[in-house]
C-alpha cells in the first residue's frame, strides 16, 4: 500500500493507493486552520482503521515536497520520513505544483498552477501544452495582477484560487482566462499518490536522511 501525505498548504490531504489492484482505497482532504500538527495523525489513523490497515502494511510513502507552508511541509515530511525509517520502505517527494497539474493532463491550453504565498503573493508554475514540467528554479513568487499582465494567450489556471482571485484574472484577461472549476482546482492526494507510485515503480526514490522540502521563502509575520 502506498500512503500519500500532503500538508504543503492549508489544503491538506491523505490517500492510500493499492498498486497491485491499481485502486485508490481511501482519500481525505480538508482545509486546515494551520493545525497540521494536531490534525494529521488522527486523520491518518482513522483512514488506516477504516481500511483495516496498519502502518506495517505500507510499502511506499509519497509526500508533497513544496513549495508551501514552512511548518506544514516540515510536519508532513517528518511523518513520512519517520514511517519510511520505521518500516524500511521507500519514500518519494513530488513538487506541489505537479500535483495540481496532474489533474489537467488532457488540456489543450497552457497551464499556470497557483499556490498562495501570503501577503497577496502567489507561487506560480507554468506548464506548456507540450514539454517537461517546470524546474524548481522556474517557480515564480509574484502577484496575480503581475502574472496576468504578462499573459497574451488563452490560458488555464488551477490551484488555490478563490472567487476574488478568479475575478481578478477575469477582469484583466477576459476570455483568455480559463479557470478550472472549484472541484478541479482541489489538490487531490490521490493524484499525489498516483504520481508518486510511478516514481516508486521507476526506482527514483529519495534518501530519507537528506530529503528536504522546497522553501521559496521563510515564514514571516
C-alpha positions as a LaTeX table, in Angstrom:
\begin{tabular}{lrrr}
\hline
Residue & $x$ (\AA) & $y$ (\AA) & $z$ (\AA) \\
\hline
Unk1 & 0.00 & 0.00 & 0.00 \\
Unk2 & 1.21 & 3.48 & $-0.87$ \\
Unk3 & 0.48 & 6.35 & 1.50 \\
Unk4 & 0.37 & 9.91 & 0.16 \\
Unk5 & 0.75 & 12.86 & 2.55 \\
Unk6 & 0.16 & 16.47 & 1.52 \\
Unk7 & 0.48 & 19.20 & 4.13 \\
Unk8 & 2.12 & 21.76 & 1.87 \\
Unk9 & $-0.58$ & 24.39 & 2.45 \\
Unk10 & $-3.89$ & 24.76 & 4.26 \\
Unk11 & $-5.36$ & 22.45 & 1.61 \\
Unk12 & $-4.18$ & 19.22 & 3.21 \\
Unk13 & $-4.85$ & 15.61 & 2.33 \\
Unk14 & $-4.10$ & 11.91 & 2.66 \\
Unk15 & $-4.62$ & 8.99 & 0.30 \\
Unk16 & $-3.96$ & 5.25 & 0.23 \\
Unk17 & $-3.36$ & 3.56 & $-3.11$ \\
Unk18 & $-3.17$ & $-0.19$ & $-3.70$ \\
Unk19 & $-0.61$ & $-0.56$ & $-6.52$ \\
Unk20 & $-1.35$ & $-4.24$ & $-7.14$ \\
Unk21 & $-5.06$ & $-3.63$ & $-7.78$ \\
Unk22 & $-4.44$ & $-0.11$ & $-9.14$ \\
Unk23 & $-7.16$ & 1.26 & $-6.87$ \\
Unk24 & $-7.30$ & 4.31 & $-4.61$ \\
Unk25 & $-8.66$ & 2.77 & $-1.41$ \\
Unk26 & $-9.15$ & 5.98 & 0.54 \\
Unk27 & $-8.76$ & 9.71 & 0.13 \\
Unk28 & $-9.35$ & 12.54 & 2.56 \\
Unk29 & $-8.89$ & 16.27 & 2.02 \\
Unk30 & $-9.54$ & 19.10 & 4.45 \\
Unk31 & $-8.92$ & 22.81 & 4.85 \\
Unk32 & $-6.51$ & 23.09 & 7.74 \\
Unk33 & $-6.52$ & 26.02 & 10.12 \\
Unk34 & $-2.74$ & 25.76 & 10.33 \\
Unk35 & $-3.14$ & 22.89 & 12.79 \\
Unk36 & $-1.33$ & 20.21 & 10.79 \\
Unk37 & 0.41 & 19.04 & 13.96 \\
Unk38 & $-2.84$ & 18.02 & 15.66 \\
Unk39 & $-4.84$ & 17.13 & 12.54 \\
Unk40 & $-2.57$ & 14.87 & 10.52 \\
Unk41 & $-2.01$ & 11.89 & 12.82 \\
Unk42 & $-5.68$ & 11.41 & 13.86 \\
Unk43 & $-6.80$ & 11.65 & 10.23 \\
Unk44 & $-4.15$ & 9.13 & 9.20 \\
Unk45 & $-5.12$ & 6.70 & 11.96 \\
Unk46 & $-8.80$ & 6.96 & 11.05 \\
Unk47 & $-8.08$ & 6.33 & 7.38 \\
Unk48 & $-5.97$ & 3.25 & 8.12 \\
Unk49 & $-8.53$ & 1.86 & 10.56 \\
Unk50 & $-11.35$ & 2.34 & 8.06 \\
Unk51 & $-9.44$ & 0.17 & 5.58 \\
Unk52 & $-8.40$ & $-2.38$ & 8.24 \\
Unk53 & $-4.78$ & $-1.47$ & 7.65 \\
Unk54 & $-1.83$ & $-0.54$ & 9.83 \\
Unk55 & 1.38 & 1.28 & 9.04 \\
Unk56 & 3.03 & $-2.15$ & 8.74 \\
Unk57 & 1.00 & $-2.69$ & 5.54 \\
Unk58 & 2.61 & 0.29 & 3.82 \\
Unk59 & 5.09 & $-0.41$ & 1.03 \\
Unk60 & 5.85 & 3.16 & $-0.03$ \\
Unk61 & 5.45 & 6.77 & 1.08 \\
Unk62 & 4.78 & 9.78 & $-1.13$ \\
Unk63 & 5.00 & 13.30 & 0.28 \\
Unk64 & 4.34 & 16.74 & $-1.17$ \\
Unk65 & 7.70 & 18.49 & $-1.36$ \\
Unk66 & 6.57 & 22.08 & $-1.71$ \\
Unk67 & 6.65 & 24.97 & $-2.26$ \\
Unk68 & 4.27 & 25.62 & 0.56 \\
Unk69 & 3.90 & 26.41 & 4.23 \\
Unk70 & 7.20 & 26.19 & 6.11 \\
Unk71 & 5.63 & 24.47 & 9.11 \\
Unk72 & 3.16 & 22.37 & 7.13 \\
Unk73 & 5.83 & 20.91 & 4.88 \\
Unk74 & 8.04 & 20.02 & 7.82 \\
Unk75 & 5.20 & 18.18 & 9.58 \\
Unk76 & 4.13 & 16.10 & 6.60 \\
Unk77 & 7.66 & 15.28 & 5.57 \\
Unk78 & 8.70 & 14.39 & 9.12 \\
Unk79 & 5.87 & 11.89 & 9.49 \\
Unk80 & 6.53 & 10.44 & 6.04 \\
Unk81 & 10.24 & 10.04 & 6.74 \\
Unk82 & 9.56 & 8.52 & 10.17 \\
Unk83 & 7.26 & 5.90 & 8.62 \\
Unk84 & 9.81 & 5.13 & 5.91 \\
Unk85 & 12.55 & 4.68 & 8.51 \\
Unk86 & 10.39 & 2.62 & 10.87 \\
Unk87 & 9.26 & 0.14 & 8.22 \\
Unk88 & 12.27 & 0.19 & 5.91 \\
Unk89 & 10.24 & 1.32 & 2.90 \\
Unk90 & 10.93 & 3.73 & 0.06 \\
Unk91 & 9.88 & 7.37 & 0.05 \\
Unk92 & 9.50 & 9.81 & $-2.85$ \\
Unk93 & 8.65 & 13.51 & $-2.91$ \\
Unk94 & 6.60 & 15.35 & $-5.54$ \\
Unk95 & 6.63 & 19.13 & $-6.12$ \\
Unk96 & 3.32 & 20.67 & $-5.09$ \\
Unk97 & 2.62 & 22.30 & $-8.49$ \\
Unk98 & 2.99 & 18.90 & $-10.19$ \\
Unk99 & 0.13 & 17.56 & $-8.05$ \\
Unk100 & $-2.16$ & 20.32 & $-9.32$ \\
Unk101 & $-1.03$ & 19.85 & $-12.92$ \\
Unk102 & $-1.70$ & 16.10 & $-12.82$ \\
Unk103 & $-5.45$ & 16.81 & $-12.83$ \\
Unk104 & $-5.15$ & 18.61 & $-16.17$ \\
Unk105 & $-3.17$ & 16.21 & $-18.35$ \\
Unk106 & $-5.78$ & 16.22 & $-21.12$ \\
Unk107 & $-5.83$ & 20.01 & $-21.52$ \\
Unk108 & $-5.39$ & 21.88 & $-24.80$ \\
Unk109 & $-4.18$ & 25.11 & $-23.19$ \\
Unk110 & $-1.01$ & 26.11 & $-21.34$ \\
Unk111 & $-1.45$ & 25.93 & $-17.57$ \\
Unk112 & $-0.42$ & 28.12 & $-14.66$ \\
Unk113 & $-0.70$ & 26.46 & $-11.25$ \\
Unk114 & $-1.23$ & 28.78 & $-8.31$ \\
Unk115 & $-0.34$ & 28.41 & $-4.63$ \\
Unk116 & $-0.98$ & 31.11 & $-2.06$ \\
Unk117 & 2.25 & 32.51 & $-0.60$ \\
Unk118 & 0.83 & 35.11 & 1.79 \\
Unk119 & 0.85 & 38.92 & 1.75 \\
Unk120 & $-1.03$ & 38.96 & $-1.54$ \\
Unk121 & 1.61 & 36.88 & $-3.29$ \\
Unk122 & 1.35 & 33.56 & $-5.09$ \\
Unk123 & 3.72 & 30.85 & $-6.23$ \\
Unk124 & 3.08 & 30.33 & $-9.94$ \\
Unk125 & 4.39 & 27.49 & $-12.10$ \\
Unk126 & 4.00 & 27.28 & $-15.88$ \\
Unk127 & 3.17 & 24.06 & $-17.74$ \\
Unk128 & 3.22 & 24.28 & $-21.54$ \\
Unk129 & 0.90 & 22.08 & $-23.59$ \\
Unk130 & 3.89 & 20.00 & $-24.62$ \\
Unk131 & 7.19 & 19.79 & $-22.83$ \\
Unk132 & 8.65 & 18.92 & $-19.45$ \\
Unk133 & 7.29 & 20.28 & $-16.16$ \\
Unk134 & 8.99 & 23.37 & $-14.74$ \\
Unk135 & 12.05 & 23.05 & $-12.56$ \\
Unk136 & 12.21 & 24.46 & $-9.05$ \\
Unk137 & 14.23 & 27.39 & $-10.40$ \\
Unk138 & 11.34 & 28.29 & $-12.73$ \\
Unk139 & 8.76 & 28.73 & $-9.97$ \\
Unk140 & 7.82 & 32.37 & $-9.54$ \\
Unk141 & 6.76 & 34.36 & $-6.50$ \\
Unk142 & 4.54 & 37.10 & $-7.87$ \\
Unk143 & 1.04 & 38.56 & $-7.65$ \\
Unk144 & $-1.93$ & 37.52 & $-9.76$ \\
Unk145 & $-2.14$ & 41.02 & $-11.21$ \\
Unk146 & 1.50 & 40.99 & $-12.26$ \\
Unk147 & 1.22 & 37.47 & $-13.66$ \\
Unk148 & $-1.96$ & 38.19 & $-15.61$ \\
Unk149 & $-0.40$ & 41.33 & $-17.09$ \\
Unk150 & 2.24 & 39.19 & $-18.80$ \\
Unk151 & $-0.16$ & 36.71 & $-20.44$ \\
Unk152 & $-1.30$ & 37.22 & $-24.03$ \\
Unk153 & $-2.95$ & 33.93 & $-24.96$ \\
Unk154 & $-5.80$ & 31.75 & $-23.66$ \\
Unk155 & $-4.50$ & 30.08 & $-20.52$ \\
Unk156 & $-5.82$ & 27.61 & $-17.96$ \\
Unk157 & $-5.44$ & 28.47 & $-14.27$ \\
Unk158 & $-5.77$ & 25.99 & $-11.42$ \\
Unk159 & $-4.85$ & 25.62 & $-7.78$ \\
Unk160 & $-5.52$ & 27.85 & $-4.79$ \\
Unk161 & $-7.86$ & 30.39 & $-6.35$ \\
Unk162 & $-10.88$ & 31.78 & $-4.52$ \\
Unk163 & $-13.67$ & 33.89 & $-6.01$ \\
Unk164 & $-11.69$ & 37.11 & $-5.54$ \\
Unk165 & $-8.70$ & 35.68 & $-7.40$ \\
Unk166 & $-10.90$ & 34.37 & $-10.20$ \\
Unk167 & $-12.49$ & 37.81 & $-10.56$ \\
Unk168 & $-9.05$ & 39.42 & $-10.78$ \\
Unk169 & $-7.98$ & 37.09 & $-13.56$ \\
Unk170 & $-11.23$ & 37.54 & $-15.47$ \\
Unk171 & $-11.09$ & 41.32 & $-15.13$ \\
Unk172 & $-7.57$ & 41.55 & $-16.54$ \\
Unk173 & $-7.61$ & 38.74 & $-19.09$ \\
Unk174 & $-11.28$ & 38.45 & $-20.02$ \\
Unk175 & $-12.00$ & 35.32 & $-22.04$ \\
Unk176 & $-8.29$ & 34.45 & $-22.17$ \\
Unk177 & $-8.53$ & 33.39 & $-18.51$ \\
Unk178 & $-9.90$ & 29.84 & $-18.36$ \\
Unk179 & $-10.21$ & 28.88 & $-14.70$ \\
Unk180 & $-10.67$ & 25.28 & $-13.60$ \\
Unk181 & $-13.86$ & 24.55 & $-11.67$ \\
Unk182 & $-13.70$ & 24.56 & $-7.85$ \\
Unk183 & $-13.66$ & 20.74 & $-7.73$ \\
Unk184 & $-10.90$ & 20.51 & $-10.34$ \\
Unk185 & $-8.83$ & 23.14 & $-8.52$ \\
Unk186 & $-8.57$ & 20.94 & $-5.42$ \\
Unk187 & $-5.08$ & 19.49 & $-4.97$ \\
Unk188 & $-6.03$ & 15.85 & $-4.56$ \\
Unk189 & $-3.84$ & 13.48 & $-2.54$ \\
Unk190 & $-4.96$ & 10.66 & $-4.86$ \\
Unk191 & $-3.12$ & 12.47 & $-7.66$ \\
Unk192 & $-0.08$ & 12.75 & $-5.41$ \\
Unk193 & $-0.28$ & 9.01 & $-4.74$ \\
Unk194 & $-0.54$ & 8.22 & $-8.45$ \\
Unk195 & 2.41 & 10.39 & $-9.47$ \\
Unk196 & 4.46 & 9.01 & $-6.60$ \\
Unk197 & 3.54 & 5.43 & $-7.45$ \\
Unk198 & 5.02 & 5.83 & $-10.95$ \\
Unk199 & 8.16 & 7.31 & $-9.45$ \\
Unk200 & 8.45 & 4.45 & $-6.97$ \\
Unk201 & 7.98 & 1.91 & $-9.76$ \\
Unk202 & 10.75 & 3.57 & $-11.75$ \\
Unk203 & 13.08 & 3.30 & $-8.76$ \\
Unk204 & 13.50 & 7.07 & $-8.45$ \\
Unk205 & 13.42 & 7.06 & $-4.67$ \\
Unk206 & 14.72 & 9.64 & $-2.21$ \\
Unk207 & 17.30 & 9.40 & 0.52 \\
Unk208 & 15.13 & 9.87 & 3.60 \\
Unk209 & 18.09 & 11.21 & 5.57 \\
Unk210 & 18.72 & 14.10 & 3.19 \\
Unk211 & 15.25 & 14.70 & 1.76 \\
Unk212 & 14.23 & 18.31 & 2.33 \\
Unk213 & 11.22 & 20.45 & 1.37 \\
Unk214 & 11.31 & 23.20 & $-1.24$ \\
Unk215 & 11.22 & 26.51 & 0.61 \\
Unk216 & 10.85 & 29.60 & $-1.55$ \\
Unk217 & 10.71 & 31.94 & 1.41 \\
Unk218 & 10.91 & 31.80 & 5.16 \\
Unk219 & 7.81 & 32.37 & 7.26 \\
Unk220 & 7.15 & 35.91 & 8.32 \\
Unk221 & 4.64 & 37.82 & 10.44 \\
\hline
\end{tabular}
